[in-house]
């Protein structure tokens, strides 16, 4: 018999942190697995998750900018 999809599987990609087993929902970080989720309550750990999420968002914007031709310095350096 197939297992039902876990409740966190329906999260939007913007709530997930890359392929890490963590999501941000309702202003809180959650550690997730196929058997459920646990609220991440360690402040140092959640600050690091916040920093990682901020850095990944900046990297995603930079890649999008490159694809859209927005960063000419990188394109010129490749020549």
N, C-alpha and C positions, 0 to 999 in steps of 0.2 A: 504494500500500500504506500503511495507517495506521501511524503511529509508535507504539511502545509508550509507556505513561505513564512518565515519569521516576520513579525510585525515591523521590524526596522527595515526590511527589504524594500518597502514601498517608499523609503525616503528619497527625496529628490537629490540629484547629484550635487547640488549646491550645499546640502547638509552634510555630505560625506567628506572626509578628509582623505583625498586620493584613494589608495587601496588599503588604507589603515583601518583597523577595526574600531574606529571612533567616528561619532557623528556629533554635530552641534545642533541641538534642538531646544527651543525655548530659552536660549541664552545659557544653556548648560551643555557640557561635554558628557557624552555617554560612551562607555566601552560596550561594544556589541559583539555578539556571537550568534551562532545558529540556535542556541538555547535560550537567548534572552539578552537583556541589557542591564548595565550597572552604572549608576551615576558616578562620574569621576569627581571626587571631592577634594583631592589633594591640590592645594593652591599652586604650588610650584609646578606640578605636572600640567595643570590646566593653563597656566601662563605660558608654558612651553608649547602647548597645543595651539594657543592663540597666536604665538609668534610664528609657528610653522604654517598655520593657515594664512596669516598675513603675507608671509614670504611666498607661499605657493600662489596666492592670488596675484601678487606682483609679477611673478614669473609667467603666469598665464597671460596677463595683460601684455607683457613684453613679447611673448611669442605671437600673440594676436597682432600686435603692432608690426612685427616683422612680416607676417603674412600679408598684412594690408599695405605694406610698403611705407610705413610710418617712420622707421628708423634708418635713415640713409647712411649713417656712419658705419653700421654693421655691414650693409650691402656694399659700400665702397671698400671696406677692409677685405672683403672676399675677393675682389677683383685682382 
